Amino acid sequence: MNSGQLTNRYARQILAAVREVIGSEAWSQALQEAGLGRYREALPPMNPEPGVRFEEISAFCQHVRERFGPEGGGRASADRS
C-alpha cells in the first residue's frame, strides 16, 4: 500500500457499510462533502491497489460521525444524553 492511501478493497468495505447504516441519500451527501462524490455511482473496485487517500476517508467518517453519532443513529454526538 502506498503511503497515505487505503486499498480500494478496504475503502469499498467502509463505504458500503456506512451506506447500509445511514441510507443512500445521507451517504451521497457525506460522499460529496468529503470529496468522494466519484463513488456515488460505483464503489471502488474490490482489489488490493491503493486508491483512496486517508484524508478523504477520514473526512467522510468524520462527517458521518458528526451528523449521526458514533452508532449512526441519526443524532449528532452532542445531542445524545
Distance bins in CASP14 RR format, pairs under 12 A and 6 or more apart:
PFRMAT RR
TARGET T0000
AUTHOR 0000-0000-0000
RMODE 2
METHOD distances of the structure
MODEL  1
1 7 1 0 1 0 0 0 0 0 0 0 0
1 8 0 0 0 0 0 1 0 0 0 0 0
1 9 0 0 0 0 0 1 0 0 0 0 0
1 10 0 0 0 0 1 0 0 0 0 0 0
1 11 0 0 0 0 0 1 0 0 0 0 0
1 47 0 0 0 0 0 1 0 0 0 0 0
1 48 1 0 0 1 0 0 0 0 0 0 0
1 49 0 0 0 0 1 0 0 0 0 0 0
1 50 1 0 1 0 0 0 0 0 0 0 0
1 51 0 0 0 0 1 0 0 0 0 0 0
1 52 0 0 0 0 0 1 0 0 0 0 0
1 53 0 0 0 0 0 1 0 0 0 0 0
1 54 0 0 0 0 0 1 0 0 0 0 0
2 8 0 0 0 0 0 1 0 0 0 0 0
2 48 0 0 0 0 0 1 0 0 0 0 0
2 49 0 0 0 0 1 0 0 0 0 0 0
2 50 1 0 1 0 0 0 0 0 0 0 0
2 51 0 0 0 0 1 0 0 0 0 0 0
2 52 0 0 0 0 0 1 0 0 0 0 0
2 53 0 0 0 0 1 0 0 0 0 0 0
2 54 0 0 0 0 0 1 0 0 0 0 0
3 50 0 0 0 0 1 0 0 0 0 0 0
3 53 0 0 0 0 0 1 0 0 0 0 0
3 54 0 0 0 0 1 0 0 0 0 0 0
4 11 0 0 0 0 0 1 0 0 0 0 0
4 50 1 0 0 1 0 0 0 0 0 0 0
4 51 0 0 0 0 1 0 0 0 0 0 0
4 52 0 0 0 0 1 0 0 0 0 0 0
4 53 1 0 0 1 0 0 0 0 0 0 0
4 54 1 0 1 0 0 0 0 0 0 0 0
4 55 0 0 0 0 1 0 0 0 0 0 0
4 56 0 0 0 0 0 1 0 0 0 0 0
4 57 0 0 0 0 0 1 0 0 0 0 0
4 58 0 0 0 0 0 1 0 0 0 0 0
5 11 0 0 0 0 1 0 0 0 0 0 0
5 44 0 0 0 0 0 1 0 0 0 0 0
5 48 0 0 0 0 0 1 0 0 0 0 0
5 49 0 0 0 0 1 0 0 0 0 0 0
5 50 1 1 0 0 0 0 0 0 0 0 0
5 51 1 0 1 0 0 0 0 0 0 0 0
5 52 1 0 0 1 0 0 0 0 0 0 0
5 53 1 0 1 0 0 0 0 0 0 0 0
5 54 1 0 0 1 0 0 0 0 0 0 0
5 55 0 0 0 0 1 0 0 0 0 0 0
5 56 0 0 0 0 1 0 0 0 0 0 0
5 57 0 0 0 0 1 0 0 0 0 0 0
5 58 0 0 0 0 0 1 0 0 0 0 0
6 12 0 0 0 0 1 0 0 0 0 0 0
6 13 0 0 0 0 1 0 0 0 0 0 0
6 14 1 0 0 1 0 0 0 0 0 0 0
6 15 0 0 0 0 0 1 0 0 0 0 0
6 36 0 0 0 0 0 1 0 0 0 0 0
6 44 0 0 0 0 1 0 0 0 0 0 0
6 47 0 0 0 0 0 1 0 0 0 0 0
6 48 0 0 0 0 0 1 0 0 0 0 0
6 49 0 0 0 0 0 1 0 0 0 0 0
6 50 1 0 0 1 0 0 0 0 0 0 0
6 51 1 0 0 1 0 0 0 0 0 0 0
6 52 1 0 1 0 0 0 0 0 0 0 0
6 53 1 0 0 1 0 0 0 0 0 0 0
6 54 1 0 0 1 0 0 0 0 0 0 0
6 55 0 0 0 0 0 1 0 0 0 0 0
6 56 0 0 0 0 1 0 0 0 0 0 0
6 57 1 0 1 0 0 0 0 0 0 0 0
6 58 0 0 0 0 1 0 0 0 0 0 0
6 60 0 0 0 0 0 1 0 0 0 0 0
6 61 0 0 0 0 0 1 0 0 0 0 0
7 13 0 0 0 0 1 0 0 0 0 0 0
7 14 0 0 0 0 0 1 0 0 0 0 0
7 44 0 0 0 0 1 0 0 0 0 0 0
7 45 0 0 0 0 1 0 0 0 0 0 0
7 46 0 0 0 0 1 0 0 0 0 0 0
7 47 1 0 0 1 0 0 0 0 0 0 0
7 48 1 0 1 0 0 0 0 0 0 0 0
7 49 1 0 0 1 0 0 0 0 0 0 0
7 50 1 0 0 1 0 0 0 0 0 0 0
7 51 1 0 0 1 0 0 0 0 0 0 0
7 52 0 0 0 0 1 0 0 0 0 0 0
7 53 0 0 0 0 0 1 0 0 0 0 0
7 54 0 0 0 0 0 1 0 0 0 0 0
7 57 0 0 0 0 0 1 0 0 0 0 0
8 14 0 0 0 0 0 1 0 0 0 0 0
8 15 0 0 0 0 0 1 0 0 0 0 0
8 16 0 0 0 0 0 1 0 0 0 0 0
8 39 0 0 0 0 0 1 0 0 0 0 0
8 42 0 0 0 0 0 1 0 0 0 0 0
8 43 0 0 0 0 1 0 0 0 0 0 0
8 44 1 1 0 0 0 0 0 0 0 0 0
8 45 1 0 1 0 0 0 0 0 0 0 0
8 46 1 0 0 1 0 0 0 0 0 0 0
8 47 1 0 1 0 0 0 0 0 0 0 0
8 48 1 0 0 1 0 0 0 0 0 0 0
8 49 1 0 1 0 0 0 0 0 0 0 0
8 50 1 0 0 1 0 0 0 0 0 0 0
8 51 1 0 1 0 0 0 0 0 0 0 0
8 52 1 0 0 1 0 0 0 0 0 0 0
8 53 0 0 0 0 0 1 0 0 0 0 0
8 57 0 0 0 0 0 1 0 0 0 0 0
9 15 0 0 0 0 0 1 0 0 0 0 0
9 16 0 0 0 0 0 1 0 0 0 0 0
9 43 0 0 0 0 0 1 0 0 0 0 0
9 44 1 0 0 1 0 0 0 0 0 0 0
9 45 1 0 0 1 0 0 0 0 0 0 0
9 46 1 0 1 0 0 0 0 0 0 0 0
9 47 1 0 0 1 0 0 0 0 0 0 0
9 48 1 0 1 0 0 0 0 0 0 0 0
9 49 0 0 0 0 1 0 0 0 0 0 0
9 50 0 0 0 0 0 1 0 0 0 0 0
9 51 0 0 0 0 1 0 0 0 0 0 0
9 52 0 0 0 0 0 1 0 0 0 0 0
10 16 0 0 0 0 0 1 0 0 0 0 0
10 17 0 0 0 0 0 1 0 0 0 0 0
10 43 0 0 0 0 0 1 0 0 0 0 0
10 44 0 0 0 0 1 0 0 0 0 0 0
10 45 0 0 0 0 0 1 0 0 0 0 0
10 46 0 0 0 0 0 1 0 0 0 0 0
10 47 0 0 0 0 0 1 0 0 0 0 0
10 48 0 0 0 0 1 0 0 0 0 0 0
10 49 0 0 0 0 0 1 0 0 0 0 0
10 50 0 0 0 0 1 0 0 0 0 0 0
10 51 0 0 0 0 1 0 0 0 0 0 0
10 52 0 0 0 0 1 0 0 0 0 0 0
10 54 0 0 0 0 0 1 0 0 0 0 0
10 57 0 0 0 0 1 0 0 0 0 0 0
11 17 0 0 0 0 0 1 0 0 0 0 0
11 18 0 0 0 0 0 1 0 0 0 0 0
11 31 0 0 0 0 0 1 0 0 0 0 0
11 34 0 0 0 0 0 1 0 0 0 0 0
11 36 0 0 0 0 1 0 0 0 0 0 0
11 38 0 0 0 0 0 1 0 0 0 0 0
11 39 0 0 0 0 1 0 0 0 0 0 0
11 43 0 0 0 0 1 0 0 0 0 0 0
11 44 1 0 1 0 0 0 0 0 0 0 0
11 45 0 0 0 0 1 0 0 0 0 0 0
11 46 0 0 0 0 0 1 0 0 0 0 0
11 47 0 0 0 0 0 1 0 0 0 0 0
11 48 0 0 0 0 0 1 0 0 0 0 0
11 49 0 0 0 0 0 1 0 0 0 0 0
11 50 0 0 0 0 1 0 0 0 0 0 0
11 51 1 0 0 1 0 0 0 0 0 0 0
11 52 1 1 0 0 0 0 0 0 0 0 0
11 53 0 0 0 0 1 0 0 0 0 0 0
11 54 0 0 0 0 1 0 0 0 0 0 0
11 56 0 0 0 0 1 0 0 0 0 0 0
11 57 1 0 1 0 0 0 0 0 0 0 0
11 58 0 0 0 0 0 1 0 0 0 0 0
11 60 0 0 0 0 1 0 0 0 0 0 0
11 61 0 0 0 0 0 1 0 0 0 0 0
12 18 0 0 0 0 0 1 0 0 0 0 0
12 19 0 0 0 0 0 1 0 0 0 0 0
12 36 0 0 0 0 0 1 0 0 0 0 0
12 39 0 0 0 0 1 0 0 0 0 0 0
12 42 0 0 0 0 1 0 0 0 0 0 0
12 43 1 0 1 0 0 0 0 0 0 0 0
12 44 1 0 1 0 0 0 0 0 0 0 0
12 45 1 0 0 1 0 0 0 0 0 0 0
12 46 1 0 1 0 0 0 0 0 0 0 0
12 47 0 0 0 0 1 0 0 0 0 0 0
12 48 0 0 0 0 0 1 0 0 0 0 0
12 49 0 0 0 0 0 1 0 0 0 0 0
12 51 0 0 0 0 0 1 0 0 0 0 0
12 52 0 0 0 0 1 0 0 0 0 0 0
12 57 0 0 0 0 0 1 0 0 0 0 0
13 19 0 0 0 0 0 1 0 0 0 0 0
13 20 0 0 0 0 0 1 0 0 0 0 0
13 43 0 0 0 0 1 0 0 0 0 0 0
13 44 0 0 0 0 1 0 0 0 0 0 0
13 46 0 0 0 0 1 0 0 0 0 0 0
13 52 0 0 0 0 0 1 0 0 0 0 0
13 57 0 0 0 0 0 1 0 0 0 0 0
14 20 0 0 0 0 0 1 0 0 0 0 0
14 21 0 0 0 0 0 1 0 0 0 0 0
14 27 0 0 0 0 0 1 0 0 0 0 0
14 30 0 0 0 0 0 1 0 0 0 0 0
14 31 0 0 0 0 0 1 0 0 0 0 0
14 34 0 0 0 0 0 1 0 0 0 0 0
14 36 0 0 0 0 0 1 0 0 0 0 0
14 39 0 0 0 0 0 1 0 0 0 0 0
14 43 0 0 0 0 1 0 0 0 0 0 0
14 44 0 0 0 0 1 0 0 0 0 0 0
14 52 0 0 0 0 1 0 0 0 0 0 0
14 54 0 0 0 0 0 1 0 0 0 0 0
14 56 0 0 0 0 0 1 0 0 0 0 0
14 57 1 0 0 1 0 0 0 0 0 0 0
14 58 0 0 0 0 0 1 0 0 0 0 0
14 60 1 0 0 1 0 0 0 0 0 0 0
14 61 1 0 0 1 0 0 0 0 0 0 0
14 64 0 0 0 0 1 0 0 0 0 0 0
15 21 0 0 0 0 0 1 0 0 0 0 0
15 22 0 0 0 0 0 1 0 0 0 0 0
15 23 0 0 0 0 0 1 0 0 0 0 0
15 24 0 0 0 0 0 1 0 0 0 0 0
15 27 1 0 0 1 0 0 0 0 0 0 0
15 28 0 0 0 0 0 1 0 0 0 0 0
15 30 0 0 0 0 1 0 0 0 0 0 0
15 31 1 0 0 1 0 0 0 0 0 0 0
15 34 0 0 0 0 0 1 0 0 0 0 0
15 36 1 0 0 1 0 0 0 0 0 0 0
15 37 0 0 0 0 0 1 0 0 0 0 0
15 38 0 0 0 0 0 1 0 0 0 0 0
15 39 1 0 0 1 0 0 0 0 0 0 0
15 40 0 0 0 0 1 0 0 0 0 0 0
15 42 0 0 0 0 0 1 0 0 0 0 0
15 43 1 0 1 0 0 0 0 0 0 0 0
15 44 1 0 0 1 0 0 0 0 0 0 0
15 46 0 0 0 0 0 1 0 0 0 0 0
15 52 0 0 0 0 1 0 0 0 0 0 0
15 56 0 0 0 0 0 1 0 0 0 0 0
15 57 0 0 0 0 1 0 0 0 0 0 0
15 60 1 0 0 1 0 0 0 0 0 0 0
15 61 0 0 0 0 0 1 0 0 0 0 0
15 64 0 0 0 0 0 1 0 0 0 0 0
16 22 0 0 0 0 0 1 0 0 0 0 0
16 23 0 0 0 0 0 1 0 0 0 0 0
16 24 0 0 0 0 0 1 0 0 0 0 0
16 27 0 0 0 0 1 0 0 0 0 0 0
16 31 0 0 0 0 0 1 0 0 0 0 0
16 39 0 0 0 0 1 0 0 0 0 0 0
16 42 0 0 0 0 0 1 0 0 0 0 0
16 43 1 0 0 1 0 0 0 0 0 0 0
16 44 0 0 0 0 1 0 0 0 0 0 0
16 46 0 0 0 0 0 1 0 0 0 0 0
17 23 0 0 0 0 0 1 0 0 0 0 0
17 27 0 0 0 0 0 1 0 0 0 0 0
17 43 0 0 0 0 0 1 0 0 0 0 0
17 60 0 0 0 0 0 1 0 0 0 0 0
17 61 0 0 0 0 0 1 0 0 0 0 0
17 64 0 0 0 0 0 1 0 0 0 0 0
17 72 0 0 0 0 0 1 0 0 0 0 0
18 24 0 0 0 0 0 1 0 0 0 0 0
18 26 0 0 0 0 1 0 0 0 0 0 0
18 27 1 0 0 1 0 0 0 0 0 0 0
18 28 0 0 0 0 0 1 0 0 0 0 0
18 29 0 0 0 0 0 1 0 0 0 0 0
18 30 1 0 0 1 0 0 0 0 0 0 0
18 31 0 0 0 0 1 0 0 0 0 0 0
18 34 0 0 0 0 0 1 0 0 0 0 0
18 36 0 0 0 0 0 1 0 0 0 0 0
18 39 0 0 0 0 0 1 0 0 0 0 0
18 43 0 0 0 0 0 1 0 0 0 0 0
18 57 0 0 0 0 0 1 0 0 0 0 0
18 60 1 0 0 1 0 0 0 0 0 0 0
18 61 1 0 0 1 0 0 0 0 0 0 0
18 62 0 0 0 0 0 1 0 0 0 0 0
18 63 0 0 0 0 0 1 0 0 0 0 0
18 64 1 0 1 0 0 0 0 0 0 0 0
18 65 0 0 0 0 0 1 0 0 0 0 0
18 67 0 0 0 0 0 1 0 0 0 0 0
18 68 0 0 0 0 1 0 0 0 0 0 0
18 69 0 0 0 0 0 1 0 0 0 0 0
18 71 0 0 0 0 0 1 0 0 0 0 0
18 72 0 0 0 0 1 0 0 0 0 0 0
18 73 0 0 0 0 0 1 0 0 0 0 0
19 25 0 0 0 0 0 1 0 0 0 0 0
19 26 0 0 0 0 1 0 0 0 0 0 0
19 27 1 0 1 0 0 0 0 0 0 0 0
19 28 0 0 0 0 1 0 0 0 0 0 0
19 29 0 0 0 0 0 1 0 0 0 0 0
19 30 0 0 0 0 1 0 0 0 0 0 0
19 31 0 0 0 0 1 0 0 0 0 0 0
19 36 0 0 0 0 0 1 0 0 0 0 0
19 39 0 0 0 0 1 0 0 0 0 0 0
19 40 0 0 0 0 0 1 0 0 0 0 0
19 43 0 0 0 0 1 0 0 0 0 0 0
19 60 0 0 0 0 0 1 0 0 0 0 0
19 64 0 0 0 0 0 1 0 0 0 0 0
19 72 0 0 0 0 0 1 0 0 0 0 0
20 26 0 0 0 0 0 1 0 0 0 0 0
20 27 0 0 0 0 1 0 0 0 0 0 0
20 72 0 0 0 0 0 1 0 0 0 0 0
21 27 0 0 0 0 1 0 0 0 0 0 0
21 30 0 0 0 0 0 1 0 0 0 0 0
21 61 0 0 0 0 0 1 0 0 0 0 0
21 64 0 0 0 0 1 0 0 0 0 0 0
21 65 0 0 0 0 0 1 0 0 0 0 0
21 67 0 0 0 0 0 1 0 0 0 0 0
21 68 1 0 0 1 0 0 0 0 0 0 0
21 69 0 0 0 0 0 1 0 0 0 0 0
21 70 0 0 0 0 0 1 0 0 0 0 0
21 71 0 0 0 0 1 0 0 0 0 0 0
21 72 1 0 1 0 0 0 0 0 0 0 0
21 73 1 0 0 1 0 0 0 0 0 0 0
21 74 0 0 0 0 1 0 0 0 0 0 0
22 28 0 0 0 0 0 1 0 0 0 0 0
22 29 0 0 0 0 1 0 0 0 0 0 0
22 30 1 0 0 1 0 0 0 0 0 0 0
22 31 0 0 0 0 0 1 0 0 0 0 0
22 60 0 0 0 0 0 1 0 0 0 0 0
22 61 0 0 0 0 0 1 0 0 0 0 0
22 63 0 0 0 0 0 1 0 0 0 0 0
22 64 1 0 0 1 0 0 0 0 0 0 0
22 65 0 0 0 0 0 1 0 0 0 0 0
22 67 0 0 0 0 1 0 0 0 0 0 0
22 68 1 0 1 0 0 0 0 0 0 0 0
22 69 0 0 0 0 1 0 0 0 0 0 0
22 71 0 0 0 0 0 1 0 0 0 0 0
22 72 1 0 0 1 0 0 0 0 0 0 0
22 73 0 0 0 0 1 0 0 0 0 0 0
22 74 1 0 0 1 0 0 0 0 0 0 0
22 75 0 0 0 0 0 1 0 0 0 0 0
23 29 0 0 0 0 0 1 0 0 0 0 0
23 30 0 0 0 0 1 0 0 0 0 0 0
23 31 0 0 0 0 0 1 0 0 0 0 0
23 64 0 0 0 0 0 1 0 0 0 0 0
23 67 0 0 0 0 0 1 0 0 0 0 0
23 68 0 0 0 0 1 0 0 0 0 0 0
23 72 0 0 0 0 0 1 0 0 0 0 0
23 73 0 0 0 0 0 1 0 0 0 0 0
23 74 0 0 0 0 0 1 0 0 0 0 0
24 30 0 0 0 0 0 1 0 0 0 0 0
24 31 0 0 0 0 0 1 0 0 0 0 0
24 40 0 0 0 0 1 0 0 0 0 0 0
24 41 0 0 0 0 0 1 0 0 0 0 0
25 31 0 0 0 0 0 1 0 0 0 0 0
25 32 0 0 0 0 0 1 0 0 0 0 0
25 40 0 0 0 0 0 1 0 0 0 0 0
25 67 0 0 0 0 0 1 0 0 0 0 0
26 32 0 0 0 0 0 1 0 0 0 0 0
26 33 0 0 0 0 0 1 0 0 0 0 0
26 60 0 0 0 0 0 1 0 0 0 0 0
26 63 0 0 0 0 1 0 0 0 0 0 0
26 64 0 0 0 0 1 0 0 0 0 0 0
26 67 1 0 0 1 0 0 0 0 0 0 0
26 68 1 0 0 1 0 0 0 0 0 0 0
26 69 0 0 0 0 0 1 0 0 0 0 0
26 72 0 0 0 0 1 0 0 0 0 0 0
26 73 0 0 0 0 0 1 0 0 0 0 0
26 74 0 0 0 0 1 0 0 0 0 0 0
27 33 0 0 0 0 0 1 0 0 0 0 0
27 34 0 0 0 0 0 1 0 0 0 0 0
27 36 0 0 0 0 0 1 0 0 0 0 0
27 37 0 0 0 0 0 1 0 0 0 0 0
27 39 0 0 0 0 1 0 0 0 0 0 0
27 40 0 0 0 0 1 0 0 0 0 0 0
27 43 0 0 0 0 0 1 0 0 0 0 0
27 60 0 0 0 0 1 0 0 0 0 0 0
27 63 0 0 0 0 0 1 0 0 0 0 0
27 64 0 0 0 0 1 0 0 0 0 0 0
27 67 0 0 0 0 0 1 0 0 0 0 0
27 68 0 0 0 0 0 1 0 0 0 0 0
27 72 0 0 0 0 0 1 0 0 0 0 0
28 34 0 0 0 0 0 1 0 0 0 0 0
28 35 0 0 0 0 0 1 0 0 0 0 0
28 36 0 0 0 0 1 0 0 0 0 0 0
28 37 1 0 0 1 0 0 0 0 0 0 0
28 38 0 0 0 0 0 1 0 0 0 0 0
28 39 0 0 0 0 1 0 0 0 0 0 0
28 40 1 0 1 0 0 0 0 0 0 0 0
28 41 0 0 0 0 1 0 0 0 0 0 0
28 60 0 0 0 0 0 1 0 0 0 0 0
28 63 0 0 0 0 0 1 0 0 0 0 0
29 35 0 0 0 0 0 1 0 0 0 0 0
29 36 0 0 0 0 0 1 0 0 0 0 0
29 37 0 0 0 0 1 0 0 0 0 0 0
29 40 0 0 0 0 1 0 0 0 0 0 0
29 60 0 0 0 0 0 1 0 0 0 0 0
29 63 0 0 0 0 1 0 0 0 0 0 0
29 64 0 0 0 0 1 0 0 0 0 0 0
29 67 0 0 0 0 1 0 0 0 0 0 0
29 68 0 0 0 0 0 1 0 0 0 0 0
30 36 0 0 0 0 1 0 0 0 0 0 0
30 37 0 0 0 0 1 0 0 0 0 0 0
30 39 0 0 0 0 0 1 0 0 0 0 0
30 40 0 0 0 0 0 1 0 0 0 0 0
30 56 0 0 0 0 0 1 0 0 0 0 0
30 57 0 0 0 0 0 1 0 0 0 0 0
30 59 0 0 0 0 1 0 0 0 0 0 0
30 60 1 0 1 0 0 0 0 0 0 0 0
30 61 0 0 0 0 1 0 0 0 0 0 0
30 62 0 0 0 0 1 0 0 0 0 0 0
30 63 1 0 1 0 0 0 0 0 0 0 0
30 64 1 0 1 0 0 0 0 0 0 0 0
30 65 0 0 0 0 0 1 0 0 0 0 0
30 66 0 0 0 0 1 0 0 0 0 0 0
30 67 1 0 0 1 0 0 0 0 0 0 0
30 68 0 0 0 0 1 0 0 0 0 0 0
30 72 0 0 0 0 0 1 0 0 0 0 0
31 37 1 0 1 0 0 0 0 0 0 0 0
31 38 0 0 0 0 1 0 0 0 0 0 0
31 39 1 0 1 0 0 0 0 0 0 0 0
31 40 1 0 1 0 0 0 0 0 0 0 0
31 41 0 0 0 0 0 1 0 0 0 0 0
31 42 0 0 0 0 0 1 0 0 0 0 0
31 43 0 0 0 0 0 1 0 0 0 0 0
31 44 0 0 0 0 0 1 0 0 0 0 0
31 52 0 0 0 0 0 1 0 0 0 0 0
31 56 0 0 0 0 1 0 0 0 0 0 0
31 57 0 0 0 0 0 1 0 0 0 0 0
31 59 0 0 0 0 0 1 0 0 0 0 0
31 60 1 0 0 1 0 0 0 0 0 0 0
31 61 0 0 0 0 0 1 0 0 0 0 0
31 63 0 0 0 0 1 0 0 0 0 0 0
31 64 0 0 0 0 1 0 0 0 0 0 0
32 38 0 0 0 0 1 0 0 0 0 0 0
32 39 0 0 0 0 0 1 0 0 0 0 0
32 40 1 0 0 1 0 0 0 0 0 0 0
32 56 0 0 0 0 0 1 0 0 0 0 0
32 59 0 0 0 0 0 1 0 0 0 0 0
32 60 0 0 0 0 1 0 0 0 0 0 0
32 63 0 0 0 0 1 0 0 0 0 0 0
33 40 0 0 0 0 0 1 0 0 0 0 0
33 56 0 0 0 0 0 1 0 0 0 0 0
33 59 1 0 0 1 0 0 0 0 0 0 0
33 60 1 0 0 1 0 0 0 0 0 0 0
33 61 0 0 0 0 0 1 0 0 0 0 0
33 62 0 0 0 0 1 0 0 0 0 0 0
33 63 1 0 1 0 0 0 0 0 0 0 0
33 64 0 0 0 0 1 0 0 0 0 0 0
33 66 0 0 0 0 0 1 0 0 0 0 0
33 67 0 0 0 0 1 0 0 0 0 0 0
34 40 0 0 0 0 0 1 0 0 0 0 0
34 52 0 0 0 0 0 1 0 0 0 0 0
34 53 0 0 0 0 0 1 0 0 0 0 0
34 54 0 0 0 0 0 1 0 0 0 0 0
34 55 0 0 0 0 1 0 0 0 0 0 0
34 56 1 0 1 0 0 0 0 0 0 0 0
34 57 1 0 0 1 0 0 0 0 0 0 0
34 58 0 0 0 0 1 0 0 0 0 0 0
34 59 1 1 0 0 0 0 0 0 0 0 0
34 60 1 1 0 0 0 0 0 0 0 0 0
34 61 0 0 0 0 1 0 0 0 0 0 0
34 62 0 0 0 0 1 0 0 0 0 0 0
34 63 1 0 1 0 0 0 0 0 0 0 0
34 64 0 0 0 0 1 0 0 0 0 0 0
34 65 0 0 0 0 0 1 0 0 0 0 0
34 66 0 0 0 0 0 1 0 0 0 0 0
34 67 0 0 0 0 0 1 0 0 0 0 0
35 52 0 0 0 0 0 1 0 0 0 0 0
35 53 0 0 0 0 1 0 0 0 0 0 0
35 55 0 0 0 0 1 0 0 0 0 0 0
35 56 1 0 1 0 0 0 0 0 0 0 0
35 57 0 0 0 0 0 1 0 0 0 0 0
35 58 0 0 0 0 0 1 0 0 0 0 0
35 59 1 0 0 1 0 0 0 0 0 0 0
35 60 1 0 0 1 0 0 0 0 0 0 0
35 63 0 0 0 0 1 0 0 0 0 0 0
36 42 0 0 0 0 0 1 0 0 0 0 0
36 43 0 0 0 0 0 1 0 0 0 0 0
36 44 0 0 0 0 1 0 0 0 0 0 0
36 51 0 0 0 0 0 1 0 0 0 0 0
36 52 1 0 0 1 0 0 0 0 0 0 0
36 53 0 0 0 0 1 0 0 0 0 0 0
36 55 0 0 0 0 0 1 0 0 0 0 0
36 56 1 0 1 0 0 0 0 0 0 0 0
36 57 1 0 0 1 0 0 0 0 0 0 0
36 58 0 0 0 0 0 1 0 0 0 0 0
36 59 0 0 0 0 1 0 0 0 0 0 0
36 60 1 0 1 0 0 0 0 0 0 0 0
36 61 0 0 0 0 0 1 0 0 0 0 0
36 63 0 0 0 0 1 0 0 0 0 0 0
36 64 0 0 0 0 0 1 0 0 0 0 0
37 43 0 0 0 0 0 1 0 0 0 0 0
37 44 0 0 0 0 0 1 0 0 0 0 0
37 52 0 0 0 0 0 1 0 0 0 0 0
37 56 0 0 0 0 1 0 0 0 0 0 0
37 59 0 0 0 0 0 1 0 0 0 0 0
37 60 0 0 0 0 1 0 0 0 0 0 0
38 44 0 0 0 0 1 0 0 0 0 0 0
38 51 0 0 0 0 0 1 0 0 0 0 0
38 52 0 0 0 0 1 0 0 0 0 0 0
38 56 0 0 0 0 1 0 0 0 0 0 0
39 45 0 0 0 0 0 1 0 0 0 0 0
39 51 0 0 0 0 0 1 0 0 0 0 0
39 52 0 0 0 0 1 0 0 0 0 0 0
39 56 0 0 0 0 1 0 0 0 0 0 0
39 57 0 0 0 0 0 1 0 0 0 0 0
39 60 0 0 0 0 1 0 0 0 0 0 0
43 51 0 0 0 0 0 1 0 0 0 0 0
43 52 0 0 0 0 0 1 0 0 0 0 0
44 50 0 0 0 0 0 1 0 0 0 0 0
44 51 1 0 0 1 0 0 0 0 0 0 0
44 52 1 0 0 1 0 0 0 0 0 0 0
44 53 0 0 0 0 0 1 0 0 0 0 0
44 56 0 0 0 0 0 1 0 0 0 0 0
44 57 0 0 0 0 0 1 0 0 0 0 0
45 51 0 0 0 0 1 0 0 0 0 0 0
45 52 0 0 0 0 0 1 0 0 0 0 0
50 57 0 0 0 0 0 1 0 0 0 0 0
51 57 0 0 0 0 1 0 0 0 0 0 0
52 58 0 0 0 0 0 1 0 0 0 0 0
52 59 0 0 0 0 0 1 0 0 0 0 0
52 60 0 0 0 0 1 0 0 0 0 0 0
52 61 0 0 0 0 0 1 0 0 0 0 0
53 59 0 0 0 0 1 0 0 0 0 0 0
53 60 0 0 0 0 0 1 0 0 0 0 0
54 60 0 0 0 0 0 1 0 0 0 0 0
54 61 0 0 0 0 0 1 0 0 0 0 0
54 62 0 0 0 0 0 1 0 0 0 0 0
55 61 0 0 0 0 0 1 0 0 0 0 0
55 62 0 0 0 0 0 1 0 0 0 0 0
56 62 0 0 0 0 0 1 0 0 0 0 0
56 63 0 0 0 0 0 1 0 0 0 0 0
57 63 0 0 0 0 0 1 0 0 0 0 0
57 64 0 0 0 0 0 1 0 0 0 0 0
58 64 0 0 0 0 0 1 0 0 0 0 0
58 65 0 0 0 0 0 1 0 0 0 0 0
59 65 0 0 0 0 0 1 0 0 0 0 0
59 66 0 0 0 0 0 1 0 0 0 0 0
60 66 0 0 0 0 0 1 0 0 0 0 0
60 67 0 0 0 0 0 1 0 0 0 0 0
61 67 0 0 0 0 0 1 0 0 0 0 0
61 68 0 0 0 0 0 1 0 0 0 0 0
61 69 0 0 0 0 0 1 0 0 0 0 0
61 70 0 0 0 0 0 1 0 0 0 0 0
61 72 0 0 0 0 0 1 0 0 0 0 0
62 68 0 0 0 0 0 1 0 0 0 0 0
62 69 0 0 0 0 0 1 0 0 0 0 0
62 70 0 0 0 0 0 1 0 0 0 0 0
62 76 0 0 0 0 0 1 0 0 0 0 0
62 77 0 0 0 0 0 1 0 0 0 0 0
63 69 0 0 0 0 0 1 0 0 0 0 0
63 72 0 0 0 0 0 1 0 0 0 0 0
63 76 0 0 0 0 0 1 0 0 0 0 0
64 70 0 0 0 0 1 0 0 0 0 0 0
64 71 0 0 0 0 0 1 0 0 0 0 0
64 72 1 0 0 1 0 0 0 0 0 0 0
64 73 0 0 0 0 0 1 0 0 0 0 0
64 74 0 0 0 0 1 0 0 0 0 0 0
64 76 0 0 0 0 0 1 0 0 0 0 0
64 77 0 0 0 0 0 1 0 0 0 0 0
65 71 0 0 0 0 1 0 0 0 0 0 0
65 72 0 0 0 0 1 0 0 0 0 0 0
65 73 0 0 0 0 0 1 0 0 0 0 0
65 74 0 0 0 0 0 1 0 0 0 0 0
65 75 0 0 0 0 0 1 0 0 0 0 0
65 76 0 0 0 0 1 0 0 0 0 0 0
65 77 1 0 0 1 0 0 0 0 0 0 0
65 78 0 0 0 0 0 1 0 0 0 0 0
65 80 0 0 0 0 0 1 0 0 0 0 0
66 72 0 0 0 0 0 1 0 0 0 0 0
66 74 0 0 0 0 0 1 0 0 0 0 0
66 75 0 0 0 0 0 1 0 0 0 0 0
66 76 1 0 1 0 0 0 0 0 0 0 0
66 77 1 0 0 1 0 0 0 0 0 0 0
66 78 0 0 0 0 1 0 0 0 0 0 0
66 79 0 0 0 0 0 1 0 0 0 0 0
67 73 0 0 0 0 1 0 0 0 0 0 0
67 74 1 0 0 1 0 0 0 0 0 0 0
67 75 0 0 0 0 1 0 0 0 0 0 0
67 76 1 0 0 1 0 0 0 0 0 0 0
67 77 0 0 0 0 1 0 0 0 0 0 0
67 78 0 0 0 0 0 1 0 0 0 0 0
67 79 0 0 0 0 0 1 0 0 0 0 0
68 74 1 0 1 0 0 0 0 0 0 0 0
68 75 1 0 0 1 0 0 0 0 0 0 0
68 76 1 0 0 1 0 0 0 0 0 0 0
68 77 0 0 0 0 1 0 0 0 0 0 0
68 79 0 0 0 0 0 1 0 0 0 0 0
68 80 0 0 0 0 0 1 0 0 0 0 0
69 75 1 0 0 1 0 0 0 0 0 0 0
69 76 1 0 1 0 0 0 0 0 0 0 0
69 77 1 0 1 0 0 0 0 0 0 0 0
69 78 0 0 0 0 1 0 0 0 0 0 0
69 79 0 0 0 0 1 0 0 0 0 0 0
69 80 1 0 0 1 0 0 0 0 0 0 0
70 76 0 0 0 0 0 1 0 0 0 0 0
70 77 1 0 0 1 0 0 0 0 0 0 0
70 78 0 0 0 0 0 1 0 0 0 0 0
70 79 0 0 0 0 0 1 0 0 0 0 0
70 80 0 0 0 0 1 0 0 0 0 0 0
71 77 0 0 0 0 1 0 0 0 0 0 0
71 80 0 0 0 0 1 0 0 0 0 0 0
72 80 0 0 0 0 0 1 0 0 0 0 0
73 79 0 0 0 0 0 1 0 0 0 0 0
73 80 0 0 0 0 1 0 0 0 0 0 0
74 80 0 0 0 0 1 0 0 0 0 0 0
75 81 0 0 0 0 1 0 0 0 0 0 0
END
